[in-house]
Amino acid sequence: MNSAVMKSSNQRQCAVQIQPSYLATNLSMQTELIKTTLDQFVSDNHIPGYNCLISQKGKSTSYIESGKMDVAAGKDIARDTIFRIYSMTKPLTSVAMMQLYEQGLFQLDDPVKKFIPKWKNLQVFSNGDADSFSVTPPSRLMTIRDLFTHTSGFTYDFMQSHPVDELYRRSGIIGASFDTSLEEKVEIMASLPLQFSPGTRWNYSVSTDALGYLVQLLSEQPLDRYIDHHITQPLGMVDTAFNITTDKLDRFAACYMVNPESGGYEIEDTPETSRFLKKPAFISGGGGMVSTIDDYHRFCQTLLNRGTLDGTQLLKPETVSLMTQNQLPDNKDLAQMGQPTFSETPYEHIGFGLGFSVVLDGSKTSQRATTGEFAWGGMASTCFWVDPKNALIVIFMTQLIPSSAVPIRAALRESVYTSLANEN
C-alpha cells in the first residue's frame, strides 16, 4: 500500500460527540485536548484511525473518533467498528476463571499439575541453546496464581530473547496461531522447558491460554461457549466473540503493521480474508477475541462497579478487589521481577494482579497514572485502564501492530489526566 493512499485527504476528522445530558461533568469540557492529541497520530500517518471512549463516575461519557477503519476501502471509523483486541481478551478469561474460583473449584495456590497431569514433570532451562540445552527441576511447583500473574515460567514465541522462545517457535506454540488446538498446545508444552522457576520472575506468556484450558476443564464447556454464556451475553456485549460472523463483516476493521523501511504502515489483515472470519481451532483466552468500544466499556464498568452491571452480577466485590491487587511475591513491582519495560511502558511501581497490571504508586510511575489503577492492552495498539480513585474508564481502539510502534498510549494518558486536572 503506497503512502499516497495512507495520506488520503478523505480521512475524516470527526467532531467530538458528547452525550447531551452529561455536558457539565469533568471531562466533557476538555475532550478537545484529547482529540487534538490523538488526531495528530492520524494526520502524521502513524495510525489509520482510532476511536476512544472515556467515562467518569458511571454517567459521564465522551466519545471521539477519527480516520479510517479500512484505508483501501475508504471506510471511516465508527462507534460500532469491530476491532481485534488480542491481549485485551486476557481480562475476560481471567474473570471467567475467577467465576469458577467463586464456586470453589480451585484455589489460587493449587499446583497446576493437579488439573493438568501432563505438566507434572516440567523442568527449567538451565543452559545451552535451542539445539542443545540442559534442564534442572523447578524450585517449587507452578500454581494457578502463577498463570494469572505471568510468573509461571512460560513464554511467547515472539519474545526473541531466550532459547525457550525459539523452542516455542519450532514446536508450533505460536501466540497468533489459529490452526493448533488448545489441547494440542497443552500436550506440546509438556515437553518444553520453562524459562525460569515459577514465582521467581515475570515474563509475558501463554499463561492465560493455560487459564482458558482450565476454564474448559473446570466448567466442562468450550472456552468460547463459557465466555459467551457467562460474561458477554449477560453483559450485553453483542459484538464480542472469537470470530466475526458474515452479518458483521462490514463493521470489521482492517489491521495494519508498521513498515520498517518507510516508517508508515501497511496492511496486515484485511476484513474480507481475515482468519477471524471462521471459528479457530485454537480458542485463545490470551488473545483471540474481537470487540467494539462500547462492548468493552460495559466489561470495564462491571469491574469498576466491583462485579455488577445493570443488575447482573458477574463476580462478588471481594473477588474484584482480589483481582485488582498486586499478586506478585513480596508486593514487588514488575521491574523488580525482571521486567523493567514491556512494549512501550516502563514498569517501575507497577505490579500485576489476577489478569491486569496494577499501579502501586501513581506518584512515582514514569507515565501519568493513579494508585490502584488497573489496565492492559492488545498487540494491535488497543488499550484500556480503569481508575477507581477517579471512577474513570478509558478505552482506546486502533489496529496497528506492534503496540510499541508509536507512543500513542502514553500520549493518551497524558492528555486524559491533564484534562482531568484542568477541570478539577
Secondary structure as UniProt FT lines:
FT   HELIX           3..6
FT   TURN            9..10
FT   STRAND          17..18
FT   HELIX           20..22
FT   TURN            23..24
FT   TURN            26..27
FT   HELIX           28..30
FT   HELIX           31..43
FT   TURN            44..45
FT   STRAND          49..56
FT   TURN            57..59
FT   STRAND          60..70
FT   TURN            71..74
FT   STRAND          75..76
FT   TURN            79..80
FT   STRAND          82..86
FT   HELIX           87..89
FT   HELIX           90..102
FT   TURN            103..104
FT   TURN            108..109
FT   HELIX           112..114
FT   HELIX           117..119
FT   TURN            120..121
FT   STRAND          124..128
FT   STRAND          133..136
FT   HELIX           144..149
FT   HELIX           157..159
FT   HELIX           163..171
FT   TURN            175..176
FT   HELIX           182..189
FT   TURN            190..191
FT   TURN            198..199
FT   HELIX           207..219
FT   HELIX           223..227
FT   HELIX           228..232
FT   HELIX           233..235
FT   TURN            238..239
FT   HELIX           246..251
FT   STRAND          255..258
FT   TURN            260..262
FT   STRAND          265..269
FT   TURN            271..273
FT   HELIX           275..277
FT   TURN            285..287
FT   STRAND          289..291
FT   HELIX           293..304
FT   TURN            305..306
FT   STRAND          308..309
FT   TURN            310..311
FT   STRAND          312..313
FT   HELIX           317..323
FT   HELIX           329..331
FT   TURN            334..338
FT   STRAND          341..342
FT   TURN            343..344
FT   STRAND          345..346
FT   TURN            348..349
FT   STRAND          350..352
FT   STRAND          357..359
FT   TURN            362..364
FT   TURN            371..372
FT   STRAND          374..377
FT   TURN            379..380
FT   STRAND          383..387
FT   TURN            388..391
FT   STRAND          392..397
FT   STRAND          400..401
FT   TURN            403..404
FT   HELIX           408..423
//
